[in-house]
Amino acid sequence: MITRPIIDNLLKQVPSRYSLAVLAAKRAHQLEDGFTRALDQYDSLKTVGEALEEIEAGKIIVKTKEQLEKENKEAQA
């Protein structure tokens, strides 16, 4: 069970619990692979917890399909 960060705070940053789980898992793998950390300090000792802390802080975001399509159109223009 996740106690910190609070799930309600995380869901303000991510549109669904499913998206949150996928995003946290992908980010945790990146952290394990040595990607740059987005925060200076973490409360969690595990990479999934660190990923959730980054999401709560707004450092890691989910872009919708519509947002990605819009960015691609703007880049091609």
DSSP file (Angstrom, degrees, kcal/mol; ACC not computed):
  #  RESIDUE AA STRUCTURE BP1 BP2  ACC     N-H-->O    O-->H-N    N-H-->O    O-->H-N    TCO  KAPPA ALPHA  PHI   PSI    X-CA   Y-CA   Z-CA
    1    1 A M              0   0    0      0, 0.0     2,-0.5     0, 0.0     0, 0.0   0.000 360.0 360.0 360.0 136.8    0.0    0.0    0.0
    2    2 A I        +     0   0    0      1,-0.2     5,-0.3    47,-0.0    47,-0.0  -0.738 360.0 162.1 -84.9 123.2    1.2    3.5   -0.9
    3    3 A T        +     0   0    0     -2,-0.5    -1,-0.2     1,-0.4     3,-0.0   0.673  57.7  62.3-109.4 -28.3    1.2    5.8    2.1
    4    4 A R  S    S+     0   0    0      1,-0.2    -1,-0.4     2,-0.1     2,-0.2  -0.956  98.0  33.0-145.9 125.9    3.5    8.5    0.8
    5    5 A P  S    S-     0   0    0      0, 0.0    -1,-0.2     0, 0.0     2,-0.2   0.573 102.5-117.1 -70.4 158.7    3.1   10.2   -1.5
    6    6 A I    >>  -     0   0    0     -2,-0.2     4,-1.7     1,-0.1     3,-0.7  -0.457  13.4-132.4 -71.2 133.2   -0.7   10.3   -1.1
    7    7 A I  H 3> S+     0   0    0     -5,-0.3     4,-2.3     1,-0.3     5,-0.2   0.837 104.7  57.8 -57.8 -37.0   -2.6    8.7   -4.0
    8    8 A D  H 3> S+     0   0    0      1,-0.2     4,-0.5     2,-0.2    -1,-0.3   0.883 106.5  49.2 -63.2 -37.5   -5.0   11.6   -4.3
    9    9 A N  H X4 S+     0   0    0     -3,-0.7     3,-0.6     1,-0.2     4,-0.5   0.880 110.9  50.4 -67.7 -37.4   -2.1   14.0   -4.8
   10   10 A L  H >X S+     0   0    0     -4,-1.7     3,-1.4     1,-0.2     4,-1.2   0.886 104.4  57.2 -67.0 -38.8   -0.7   11.8   -7.5
   11   11 A L  H 3< S+     0   0    0     -4,-2.3    -1,-0.2     1,-0.3    -2,-0.2   0.616  95.9  64.9 -72.6 -10.7   -4.0   11.5   -9.3
   12   12 A K  T << S+     0   0    0     -3,-0.6    -1,-0.3    -4,-0.5    -2,-0.2   0.741 109.2  40.3 -74.7 -24.1   -4.0   15.3   -9.6
   13   13 A Q  T <4 S+     0   0    0     -3,-1.4    49,-0.5    -4,-0.5    -2,-0.2   0.689 119.1  45.3 -94.3 -23.0   -0.9   14.9  -11.8
   14   14 A V  S  < S-     0   0    0     -4,-1.2    -1,-0.1    47,-0.1     6,-0.1  -0.962  76.5-131.6-129.6 139.5   -2.0   11.8  -13.8
   15   15 A P  S    S+     0   0    0      0, 0.0     2,-0.3     0, 0.0    -1,-0.1   0.709  82.5   8.0 -68.8 -21.7   -5.4   11.1  -15.4
   16   16 A S     >  -     0   0    0      1,-0.1     4,-2.2     0, 0.0     5,-0.1  -0.982  69.2-111.0-154.4 164.0   -5.9    7.6  -14.1
   17   17 A R  H  > S+     0   0    0     -2,-0.3     4,-2.5     2,-0.2     5,-0.2   0.874 118.8  54.0 -64.0 -37.1   -4.6    5.0  -11.7
   18   18 A Y  H  > S+     0   0    0      2,-0.2     4,-2.5     1,-0.2     5,-0.2   0.945 109.0  47.1 -62.2 -48.4   -3.6    2.8  -14.7
   19   19 A S  H  > S+     0   0    0      1,-0.2     4,-2.8     2,-0.2     5,-0.2   0.887 111.5  52.8 -60.6 -38.7   -1.6    5.7  -16.2
   20   20 A L  H  X S+     0   0    0     -4,-2.2     4,-2.7     2,-0.2     5,-0.2   0.926 109.5  47.7 -62.5 -45.7    0.0    6.3  -12.8
   21   21 A A  H  X S+     0   0    0     -4,-2.5     4,-2.2     2,-0.2    -2,-0.2   0.919 115.1  45.1 -63.0 -44.3    1.1    2.7  -12.4
   22   22 A V  H  X S+     0   0    0     -4,-2.5     4,-2.6     2,-0.2     5,-0.2   0.932 114.9  47.5 -65.8 -46.1    2.5    2.6  -15.9
   23   23 A L  H  X S+     0   0    0     -4,-2.8     4,-2.6    -5,-0.2     5,-0.2   0.923 112.9  48.3 -62.2 -45.1    4.3    5.9  -15.6
   24   24 A A  H  X S+     0   0    0     -4,-2.7     4,-2.5    -5,-0.2    -1,-0.2   0.903 112.6  48.8 -63.5 -41.1    5.7    5.0  -12.2
   25   25 A A  H  X S+     0   0    0     -4,-2.2     4,-2.1    -5,-0.2    -2,-0.2   0.930 113.0  46.6 -65.0 -45.3    7.0    1.7  -13.4
   26   26 A K  H  X S+     0   0    0     -4,-2.6     4,-1.9     1,-0.2    -2,-0.2   0.922 114.7  46.9 -63.4 -43.2    8.6    3.2  -16.5
   27   27 A R  H  X S+     0   0    0     -4,-2.6     4,-2.5    -5,-0.2    -1,-0.2   0.889 108.9  54.8 -67.0 -38.4   10.3    5.9  -14.5
   28   28 A A  H  X S+     0   0    0     -4,-2.5     4,-2.3    -5,-0.2    -1,-0.2   0.907 107.7  50.2 -61.3 -41.0   11.5    3.5  -11.9
   29   29 A H  H  X S+     0   0    0     -4,-2.1     4,-1.7     2,-0.2    -1,-0.2   0.897 109.4  51.5 -63.1 -39.8   13.2    1.4  -14.6
   30   30 A Q  H  <>S+     0   0    0     -4,-1.9     5,-2.5     2,-0.2     4,-0.3   0.926 109.6  49.3 -62.0 -44.0   14.8    4.6  -15.9
   31   31 A L  H ><5S+     0   0    0     -4,-2.5     3,-1.3     1,-0.2    -2,-0.2   0.901 110.0  51.1 -62.4 -40.5   16.1    5.4  -12.5
   32   32 A E  H 3<5S+     0   0    0     -4,-2.3    -1,-0.2     1,-0.3    -2,-0.2   0.825 106.9  55.2 -64.3 -31.1   17.5    1.9  -12.1
   33   33 A D  T 3<5S-     0   0    0     -4,-1.7    -1,-0.3    -5,-0.2    -2,-0.2   0.416 125.8-100.2 -84.7   2.1   19.2    2.3  -15.5
   34   34 A G  T < 5 +     0   0    0     -3,-1.3    -3,-0.2    -4,-0.3    -2,-0.1   0.606  63.7 160.3  94.9  12.2   21.0    5.5  -14.3
   35   35 A F      < -     0   0    0     -5,-2.5    -1,-0.2    -6,-0.1     2,-0.0  -0.252  54.5 -80.5 -62.4 157.5   18.9    8.2  -15.8
   36   36 A T        -     0   0    0      1,-0.1     2,-0.2     2,-0.0    -1,-0.1  -0.336  46.8-121.9 -61.5 135.8   19.2   11.7  -14.2
   37   37 A R        -     0   0    0      1,-0.1    -1,-0.1    -3,-0.1    13,-0.0  -0.589  10.5-149.4 -82.0 142.6   17.2   12.1  -11.1
   38   38 A A  S    S+     0   0    0     -2,-0.2     2,-0.3     2,-0.0    -1,-0.1   0.650  76.4  54.6 -88.4 -16.8   14.6   14.9  -11.1
   39   39 A L  S    S-     0   0    0      1,-0.1     3,-0.1    11,-0.0    -2,-0.1  -0.845  70.5-138.8-118.0 154.7   14.7   15.7   -7.4
   40   40 A D  S    S+     0   0    0     -2,-0.3     2,-0.3     1,-0.2    -1,-0.1   0.825  90.2  21.1 -76.9 -32.5   17.6   16.6   -5.1
   41   41 A Q        -     0   0    0      0, 0.0     2,-0.3     0, 0.0    -1,-0.2  -0.995  65.5-161.4-142.4 143.5   16.4   14.5   -2.2
   42   42 A Y        -     0   0    0     -2,-0.3     8,-0.1     1,-0.1     7,-0.0  -0.936  16.1-157.3-124.5 146.8   14.0   11.5   -1.9
   43   43 A D  S    S+     0   0    0     -2,-0.3     2,-0.2     6,-0.1    -1,-0.1   0.755  76.9  79.1 -86.6 -29.6   12.2   10.1    1.1
   44   44 A S        -     0   0    0      1,-0.1    -2,-0.1     5,-0.1     0, 0.0  -0.487  63.0-156.3 -83.3 148.3   11.8    6.6   -0.4
   45   45 A L  S    S+     0   0    0     -2,-0.2     2,-0.3     5,-0.0    -1,-0.1   0.571  75.7  71.6 -94.6 -13.1   14.6    4.1   -0.6
   46   46 A K  S  > S-     0   0    0      1,-0.1     4,-2.1     0, 0.0     5,-0.2  -0.753  83.4-124.1-108.4 153.0   13.1    2.3   -3.6
   47   47 A T  H  > S+     0   0    0     -2,-0.3     4,-2.6     1,-0.2     5,-0.2   0.827 109.9  55.9 -66.9 -32.2   13.0    3.5   -7.2
   48   48 A V  H  > S+     0   0    0      2,-0.2     4,-2.3     1,-0.2    -1,-0.2   0.929 109.8  47.1 -64.8 -42.6    9.2    3.1   -7.5
   49   49 A G  H  > S+     0   0    0      2,-0.2     4,-2.1     1,-0.2    -2,-0.2   0.892 111.5  50.9 -63.1 -40.1    8.8    5.4   -4.5
   50   50 A E  H  X S+     0   0    0     -4,-2.1     4,-2.1     2,-0.2    -2,-0.2   0.909 109.2  51.3 -63.4 -41.6   11.3    7.8   -6.0
   51   51 A A  H  X S+     0   0    0     -4,-2.6     4,-2.2     1,-0.2    -2,-0.2   0.914 109.5  50.0 -61.5 -43.0    9.3    7.8   -9.2
   52   52 A L  H  X S+     0   0    0     -4,-2.3     4,-2.6     1,-0.2    -1,-0.2   0.877 108.5  52.7 -64.2 -37.5    6.1    8.5   -7.4
   53   53 A E  H  X S+     0   0    0     -4,-2.1     4,-1.9     2,-0.2    -1,-0.2   0.900 109.2  49.4 -64.1 -39.8    7.8   11.4   -5.5
   54   54 A E  H  <>S+     0   0    0     -4,-2.1     5,-2.3     2,-0.2     6,-0.8   0.895 111.1  49.5 -65.3 -39.6    8.9   12.9   -8.9
   55   55 A I  H ><5S+     0   0    0     -4,-2.2     3,-1.4     1,-0.2    -2,-0.2   0.931 110.0  50.5 -64.4 -45.3    5.3   12.5  -10.3
   56   56 A E  H 3<5S+     0   0    0     -4,-2.6    -1,-0.2     1,-0.3    -2,-0.2   0.871 107.9  53.7 -60.3 -37.0    3.9   14.2   -7.2
   57   57 A A  T 3<5S-     0   0    0     -4,-1.9    -1,-0.3    -5,-0.2    -2,-0.2   0.541 115.8-116.6 -75.9  -6.1    6.3   17.1   -7.6
   58   58 A G  T < 5S+     0   0    0     -3,-1.4    -3,-0.2    -4,-0.4    -2,-0.1   0.649  83.1 120.0  80.7  14.3    5.2   17.6  -11.2
   59   59 A K  S   <S+     0   0    0     -5,-2.3     2,-0.4    -6,-0.2    -4,-0.2   0.738  72.2  45.5 -83.0 -24.1    8.7   16.7  -12.6
   60   60 A I  S    S-     0   0    0     -6,-0.8     2,-0.3    -9,-0.1    -2,-0.2  -0.985  77.0-177.5-121.8 127.1    7.4   13.7  -14.6
   61   61 A I        -     0   0    0     -2,-0.4     2,-0.5    -3,-0.1   -47,-0.1  -0.838  24.9-129.5-126.7 161.3    4.2   14.2  -16.7
   62   62 A V        -     0   0    0    -49,-0.5     2,-0.5    -2,-0.3   -42,-0.0  -0.929  20.3-154.3-106.6 130.7    1.9   12.2  -18.9
   63   63 A K        -     0   0    0     -2,-0.5     2,-0.0     4,-0.0    -2,-0.0  -0.899  15.6-129.8-104.9 134.9    1.0   13.7  -22.3
   64   64 A T     >  -     0   0    0     -2,-0.5     4,-2.3     1,-0.1     5,-0.2  -0.302  26.2-107.3 -74.4 164.7   -2.3   12.7  -23.9
   65   65 A K  H  > S+     0   0    0      1,-0.2     4,-2.5     2,-0.2     5,-0.2   0.890 122.1  53.5 -58.5 -40.2   -2.4   11.4  -27.5
   66   66 A E  H  > S+     0   0    0      1,-0.2     4,-2.3     2,-0.2    -1,-0.2   0.893 107.2  50.5 -63.9 -40.5   -4.0   14.8  -28.4
   67   67 A Q  H  > S+     0   0    0      2,-0.2     4,-2.3     1,-0.2    -1,-0.2   0.917 111.5  48.1 -64.1 -42.5   -1.2   16.7  -26.8
   68   68 A L  H  X S+     0   0    0     -4,-2.3     4,-2.3     2,-0.2    -2,-0.2   0.903 111.5  49.7 -64.9 -41.5    1.4   14.7  -28.7
   69   69 A E  H  X S+     0   0    0     -4,-2.5     4,-2.3     2,-0.2    -1,-0.2   0.906 111.0  50.1 -63.3 -41.2   -0.4   15.1  -32.0
   70   70 A K  H  X S+     0   0    0     -4,-2.3     4,-2.4     1,-0.2    -2,-0.2   0.919 110.8  48.7 -62.8 -44.7   -0.6   18.8  -31.5
   71   71 A E  H  X S+     0   0    0     -4,-2.3     4,-2.2     1,-0.2    -1,-0.2   0.890 110.6  51.5 -63.4 -39.1    3.1   19.1  -30.7
   72   72 A N  H  X S+     0   0    0     -4,-2.3     4,-1.7     2,-0.2    -2,-0.2   0.907 110.1  48.6 -65.2 -41.7    3.9   17.0  -33.8
   73   73 A K  H  X S+     0   0    0     -4,-2.3     4,-1.2     1,-0.2    -2,-0.2   0.910 112.3  48.9 -63.0 -42.5    1.8   19.3  -36.0
   74   74 A E  H  < S+     0   0    0     -4,-2.4    -2,-0.2     1,-0.2    -1,-0.2   0.876 110.5  50.8 -65.0 -37.2    3.5   22.4  -34.5
   75   75 A A  H  < S+     0   0    0     -4,-2.2    -1,-0.2     1,-0.2    -2,-0.2   0.832 110.5  49.1 -70.2 -31.6    6.9   20.9  -35.1
   76   76 A Q  H  <        0   0    0     -4,-1.7    -1,-0.2     1,-0.2    -2,-0.2   0.701 360.0 360.0 -80.2 -19.8    6.2   20.1  -38.7
   77   77 A A     <        0   0    0     -4,-1.2    -1,-0.2    -3,-0.2    -2,-0.2   0.478 360.0 360.0 -75.1 360.0    4.8   23.6  -39.4
